[in-house]
Amino acid sequence: MSCVEQGKYLIKVFGCQMSFHDAEMLSGLLDEAGYQEVSDPSDADVIIFQTCCVREGAERRIYGQIDELRALKRSRPNLIIGMSGCLAEKDKEAALERCPHLDFVLGTQRLGDLPEILMALAEERQGIVSVGEGTNLSPLPISRSKGVRAYVNIAYGCNNFCSYCIVPYVRGRERSRMPGDVLAEVRAAVAEGFPEVMLLGQNVNTYGRDLDERVDFVALLQAVDKVEGLQRIRYMTSHPRDFTEKMIWAVKETDKVCEHFHLPIQAGSDRVLEWMNRGYTTQHYLSLVDKVRSIVPNASITTDIIVGFPGEEEPDFQSTLDLVQTVQFDAAYTFVYSPREGTAAAIMPGQVTTEEKKERLSRLNALQAGISRRRNEALLGETVEVLVEGESKNNAQVLTGRTRTNKLVHFVGPKGLTGRLVKVNVVRAHTWTLDGVLI
């Protein structure tokens, strides 16, 4: 790669698990080209911002951090700075106009163009934009981060077009990977020593509908469950409209698929759900919860909730609180609505004030915190299976890991247990975590 061959790189990652996995593929391409990863921007020859644009706050942070590199770029003109991911796909040339010290913008479907871009920049320094449809279904090299969980994409893009969501516009329409390619990547991850895989898709429940081969997500789960050496399988995300009883039975009847159902409700008001273009009602959602609790009684159920959607009034929000109280989620990932330019919701009437959004979020979080703590307290005295993830971020003397139901457990034990399944007795319960004693 001419003048940047055998250089050093740094990737800063923002966003979801898919963005994180995209960064692993960018790392794979750079490692294959002879680059070495570093952690300090001042040591890097190439700095890439792997980005997210689901919420406005993420955009501000990303552009703010890119702006902070202006002085470094002036002092080191050969430094290459790039933006990849969803924000790159959304802003395209505008990203170069906003940050003239950016050298390239790389879209979500064009990750494989990175080596060619770097070679072009070695010859001539000019802003390069590579976005739009590409070949991201083709296998790319992957340099996986250390840990116990390997992320594996089963599909790219989304066909749902929820009125608040920009994902279909920046990741394209849904494109399923062939099951053989998914299985090959899972086996490769197991061979690398990963005991757990997380299968990724914007809507895993519609996997395979665009393939000539007759396969659905349940069939894929059953195939992955047979991979030798693999200990656990997780997946995200499900969509209540496409989630079926067949899926629940698949979790119950497979050995390795974890008993954790992440099922985003987004709102507890039917009229808000209709405005969101979610395609289901609260009654339908509650019927799914009842089926999960009936078929897999020990399962955990988590969700996503947006407060302050355009037109949401106090009775709508109260319906959300009522639903949360009824379902008793193990955890909820809660957000204030963030307008995204180009989405239908951004121009809807009845935009809720920032103050109202924050007040509603505070009430929702207080309710859910109490529920989460009580559900964790119900596990006191129980023995749980934990996959050890390593040292706790807050205390190097303590190990941390997750149960099959995705509960985070802290306990004292030898560091050599990382990556292994152990039995732990739960002795203390907190709102978001458990403390235990190794058996």
C-alpha positions in Angstrom: 0.0 0.0 0.0 2.7 2.4 -1.0 3.5 5.0 1.6 1.0 3.8 4.2 1.9 0.1 3.9 2.6 -1.6 7.2 1.3 1.4 9.1 -0.8 1.6 12.3 -4.5 2.1 12.7 -7.1 3.0 15.2 -10.9 2.4 14.9 -13.3 4.3 17.1 -16.7 2.5 17.2 -20.1 4.1 17.9 -23.4 2.4 18.0 -24.9 -1.1 18.0 -23.5 -4.6 17.8 -23.8 -4.5 14.0 -21.5 -1.4 14.0 -19.1 -3.2 16.3 -19.0 -6.2 14.0 -18.5 -3.9 11.0 -15.4 -2.5 12.8 -14.2 -6.1 13.2 -14.3 -6.5 9.5 -12.5 -3.2 8.9 -9.9 -4.4 11.3 -9.7 -7.7 9.4 -9.0 -5.9 6.2 -6.3 -3.7 7.8 -4.7 -6.6 9.6 -4.6 -8.6 6.3 -2.9 -5.6 4.7 -0.1 -5.6 7.3 -1.4 -2.8 9.6 -1.0 -2.9 13.3 -3.8 -1.8 15.7 -2.9 0.9 18.3 -5.0 2.7 21.0 -3.5 6.2 20.9 -4.5 8.5 18.0 -1.1 10.1 18.0 0.5 6.7 17.1 -1.9 5.9 14.2 -1.4 6.4 10.5 -5.1 5.6 9.8 -7.9 6.6 12.1 -11.5 5.4 11.2 -14.7 6.5 12.9 -17.1 3.6 12.6 -20.3 5.5 13.1 -24.0 5.4 14.1 -26.8 7.9 13.3 -29.8 6.4 15.0 -29.9 9.4 17.4 -28.8 13.0 17.1 -26.6 12.8 20.2 -24.4 10.2 18.5 -23.9 12.4 15.5 -22.8 15.3 17.6 -20.3 13.2 19.5 -18.8 11.7 16.3 -18.4 15.0 14.6 -17.1 16.6 17.8 -14.4 13.9 18.0 -13.5 14.2 14.4 -13.1 18.0 14.8 -10.7 17.3 17.7 -8.3 15.8 15.3 -7.8 19.0 13.2 -4.6 19.9 15.1 -3.2 16.4 14.8 -3.9 16.4 11.0 -2.2 19.8 10.6 0.9 18.5 12.4 0.8 15.2 10.5 -0.5 15.8 7.0 0.0 12.1 6.0 -2.4 11.0 8.6 -5.5 9.4 7.0 -8.8 10.1 8.7 -12.0 8.3 7.6 -15.6 7.8 8.5 -17.5 4.5 7.9 -20.9 3.2 8.9 -24.4 4.6 9.1 -23.5 8.3 9.5 -21.1 8.0 6.5 -23.9 6.5 4.4 -26.4 9.2 5.5 -24.2 12.3 5.1 -22.0 11.2 2.1 -20.2 14.2 0.6 -21.7 16.5 3.3 -19.4 14.8 5.8 -16.3 16.0 3.8 -17.8 19.5 3.6 -18.4 19.6 7.3 -15.0 18.1 8.2 -12.5 19.1 5.4 -9.7 17.1 7.1 -11.6 13.9 6.5 -10.0 11.8 3.7 -12.7 9.3 3.0 -16.3 8.4 3.7 -17.2 4.7 3.5 -20.8 3.5 3.4 -22.3 0.5 5.2 -22.3 -1.7 2.0 -18.9 -0.7 0.8 -16.6 -1.9 3.6 -14.6 -4.1 1.2 -13.5 -0.9 -0.7 -11.2 0.1 2.2 -7.9 -1.3 0.8 -8.6 0.3 -2.6 -9.3 3.6 -0.9 -6.1 3.5 1.1 -4.1 2.8 -2.0 -5.8 5.7 -3.9 -5.0 8.0 -1.0 -1.4 7.0 -1.1 -1.2 8.2 -4.7 -3.3 11.4 -4.4 -4.9 13.1 -1.4 -8.4 14.0 -2.2 -11.7 13.2 -0.4 -13.1 9.9 -1.5 -16.8 8.9 -1.0 -17.8 5.3 -1.4 -21.4 4.7 -0.5 -24.5 3.0 -1.9 -25.1 -0.6 -2.9 -22.1 -2.9 -2.6 -21.0 -6.4 -1.9 -21.2 -6.6 1.9 -22.7 -10.1 1.7 -19.3 -11.3 0.4 -17.2 -12.7 3.3 -14.6 -10.3 4.5 -11.7 -11.1 6.8 -12.6 -10.5 10.5 -10.3 -9.6 13.4 -12.5 -10.3 16.3 -12.1 -8.5 19.6 -11.1 -10.4 22.6 -14.0 -11.8 24.7 -16.3 -14.8 24.8 -18.9 -13.7 22.3 -18.6 -13.6 18.5 -21.0 -11.5 16.5 -22.2 -13.1 13.2 -24.4 -11.2 10.8 -27.2 -13.3 9.3 -28.8 -10.4 7.4 -28.1 -6.8 6.4 -30.6 -4.0 6.1 -34.3 -3.7 7.0 -37.6 -3.7 5.2 -39.7 -2.4 8.1 -39.5 1.4 7.7 -40.7 2.3 11.2 -41.5 6.0 10.9 -38.8 7.1 13.4 -36.0 4.9 12.1 -33.3 5.8 9.7 -31.8 2.3 9.4 -33.5 1.2 6.2 -32.1 4.4 4.5 -28.5 3.9 5.6 -28.3 0.0 5.6 -30.6 -0.7 2.7 -33.3 -3.3 2.2 -33.0 -6.6 3.9 -30.5 -9.1 2.4 -30.2 -12.5 4.0 -26.8 -14.3 4.0 -26.8 -17.9 2.8 -27.1 -20.3 5.7 -23.9 -22.1 4.6 -22.0 -18.8 4.9 -23.4 -18.2 8.4 -22.6 -21.7 9.6 -19.1 -21.4 8.2 -18.5 -18.2 10.1 -19.9 -19.7 13.3 -17.6 -22.7 13.0 -14.6 -20.4 12.4 -15.5 -18.4 15.5 -15.7 -21.6 17.6 -12.3 -22.7 16.1 -10.9 -19.3 17.3 -12.1 -20.2 20.9 -15.4 -18.3 21.2 -17.9 -20.3 23.2 -20.9 -18.0 22.3 -22.2 -16.5 19.2 -24.7 -13.7 18.7 -26.6 -13.8 15.4 -27.3 -10.3 14.2 -30.1 -8.9 12.0 -32.3 -5.9 12.2 -35.3 -8.3 12.2 -34.1 -11.9 12.6 -37.6 -13.2 12.3 -37.8 -12.4 8.6 -34.5 -14.1 7.8 -34.5 -16.1 4.6 -37.6 -14.7 3.0 -35.5 -13.2 0.2 -33.6 -16.4 -0.4 -34.4 -19.0 -3.1 -33.4 -21.7 -0.6 -36.4 -22.5 1.7 -35.0 -21.6 5.1 -36.2 -19.5 8.0 -34.7 -18.2 11.2 -35.9 -21.2 13.2 -34.2 -23.6 10.8 -31.0 -21.5 10.9 -31.1 -21.6 14.8 -31.5 -25.4 14.7 -28.5 -25.7 12.3 -26.3 -23.5 14.4 -27.3 -25.4 17.5 -25.7 -28.5 16.0 -22.2 -26.8 15.6 -19.8 -28.8 17.7 -17.9 -26.9 20.4 -20.4 -24.1 20.5 -21.8 -23.6 24.0 -24.3 -20.7 23.7 -26.4 -18.9 21.0 -27.9 -15.5 21.3 -29.6 -13.4 18.7 -31.0 -9.9 18.1 -33.3 -8.3 17.2 -36.8 -9.8 17.0 -39.8 -7.9 15.7 -43.2 -8.5 17.5 -45.0 -8.4 14.2 -43.0 -11.4 12.8 -42.2 -13.2 16.1 -44.1 -16.5 16.3 -44.9 -19.3 18.7 -42.7 -21.5 16.5 -39.8 -19.3 17.5 -40.6 -19.8 21.2 -40.6 -23.5 20.8 -37.3 -23.4 19.0 -35.7 -21.7 22.0 -37.2 -24.3 24.4 -36.2 -27.3 22.3 -32.6 -26.4 21.3 -29.8 -26.9 23.8 -27.7 -23.9 23.1 -30.1 -21.0 22.4 -30.4 -18.9 25.5 -33.7 -18.3 27.2 -33.7 -14.6 26.7 -36.3 -12.8 24.5 -35.5 -9.3 23.5 -38.8 -8.1 22.1 -39.0 -4.3 21.5 -42.4 -2.9 22.3 -41.4 0.8 21.6 -44.7 2.2 23.0 -47.6 1.0 25.1 -50.2 3.0 23.2 -51.9 1.5 20.1 -52.3 4.9 18.4 -48.6 5.7 18.9 -47.6 2.2 17.6 -49.7 2.9 14.5 -48.0 6.3 14.0 -44.7 4.4 14.4 -45.7 2.0 11.7 -44.8 -1.0 13.9 -47.5 -3.3 12.5 -48.9 -4.7 15.8 -51.1 -3.8 18.7 -50.4 -3.9 22.5 -52.8 -6.9 22.7 -50.8 -8.8 20.1 -47.6 -8.0 22.1 -49.1 -9.1 25.4 -50.3 -12.4 23.8 -46.7 -13.1 22.7 -45.5 -12.4 26.3 -48.1 -14.8 27.6 -46.9 -17.5 25.2 -43.2 -17.0 26.2 -44.1 -17.3 29.9 -46.2 -20.4 29.2 -43.7 -22.3 27.0 -40.4 -21.1 28.6 -41.3 -20.1 32.2 -37.8 -19.4 33.2 -37.1 -17.0 30.3 -36.2 -13.4 30.7 -37.9 -10.7 28.6 -36.4 -7.4 27.8 -37.5 -4.6 25.5 -36.9 -1.2 23.9 -39.1 1.8 24.6 -39.2 5.3 23.1 -40.8 8.1 25.0 -42.0 11.5 23.6 -42.8 10.3 20.1 -44.7 13.0 18.1 -48.3 13.2 19.2 -47.7 11.2 22.4 -49.9 12.7 25.1 -50.0 11.9 28.8 -52.7 9.2 28.4 -50.5 7.5 25.8 -47.5 7.6 28.1 -49.6 6.2 30.9 -50.5 3.3 28.7 -46.8 2.6 28.3 -46.3 2.7 32.1 -49.3 0.3 32.5 -47.9 -2.1 29.9 -44.5 -2.1 31.7 -46.2 -2.8 35.0 -48.2 -5.6 33.4 -45.4 -7.4 31.6 -42.8 -7.0 34.3 -39.8 -6.8 32.0 -36.4 -8.0 33.3 -34.9 -4.8 31.8 -35.9 -2.1 29.3 -33.6 0.0 27.1 -35.3 3.4 27.1 -34.8 6.4 24.9 -36.3 9.8 24.3 -37.5 10.2 20.7 -34.8 11.8 18.5 -36.0 13.2 15.1 -34.0 11.8 12.2 -34.0 13.9 9.0 -35.6 12.0 6.1 -37.9 9.8 8.3 -41.7 10.2 8.3 -41.8 11.0 12.1 -39.4 14.0 11.7 -42.2 16.0 10.1 -45.1 14.7 12.1 -47.2 17.3 14.0 -47.2 17.3 17.8 -43.5 17.2 18.5 -43.0 16.7 22.3 -40.8 19.2 24.1 -37.4 18.2 25.5 -38.6 18.8 29.0 -41.6 16.6 28.6 -39.5 13.8 27.1 -37.0 13.9 30.0 -39.7 13.9 32.6 -41.4 10.9 31.0 -38.1 9.1 30.7 -37.4 9.7 34.4 -40.8 8.2 35.4 -40.4 5.2 33.1 -36.9 4.5 34.3 -37.9 4.7 38.0 -40.7 2.2 37.4 -38.6 -0.2 35.5 -35.7 0.0 38.0 -38.0 -1.2 40.7 -39.3 -4.1 38.6 -35.8 -5.1 37.5 -34.6 -5.2 41.1 -37.6 -7.3 42.3 -37.1 -9.8 39.4 -33.4 -10.1 40.4 -34.3 -10.5 44.0 -36.5 -13.5 43.0 -33.2 -15.3 42.1 -31.7 -15.1 45.6 -30.6 -18.5 46.7 -30.8 -19.9 43.2 -27.9 -21.7 41.5 -27.3 -20.3 38.0 -25.1 -21.2 35.0 -22.7 -18.4 34.2 -20.5 -18.0 31.1 -17.4 -16.2 32.6 -16.5 -13.1 30.5 -13.5 -12.0 32.6 -12.6 -9.5 35.2 -15.2 -6.9 36.3 -14.6 -3.5 34.8 -15.0 -2.0 38.2 -13.0 -4.5 40.3 -10.2 -6.6 39.0 -10.5 -9.0 41.9 -14.0 -10.0 40.8 -15.1 -12.0 37.8 -18.2 -11.3 35.8 -20.3 -13.3 33.4 -23.9 -13.8 32.2 -26.6 -16.3 32.8 -28.5 -17.9 30.0 -31.2 -15.3 30.7 -28.6 -12.5 30.2 -28.3 -11.6 33.9 -24.9 -10.0 34.8 -23.3 -11.9 37.7 -20.3 -10.8 39.8 -18.3 -13.4 41.8 -14.8 -14.1 43.1 -12.9 -16.8 41.3 -9.7 -17.6 39.4 -9.0 -15.6 36.3 -8.5 -18.9 34.4 -12.2 -19.5 34.3 -12.8 -16.9 31.6 -14.6 -18.6 28.7 -15.9 -21.4 30.8 -19.4 -22.3 32.1 -19.6 -22.4 35.9 -22.2 -22.7 38.6 -22.8 -19.7 40.9 -25.1 -19.4 43.9 -26.9 -16.0 43.9 -26.4 -14.3 47.3 -27.2 -10.6 46.6 -29.5 -8.8 44.1 -29.1 -5.3 42.7 -31.1 -3.4 40.2 -29.1 -4.5 37.2 -26.7 -7.1 38.5 -26.3 -10.1 40.8 -23.6 -11.1 43.2 -22.8 -14.8 43.7 -20.5 -17.4 45.2 -18.7 -19.8 42.9 -19.8 -23.4 43.6 
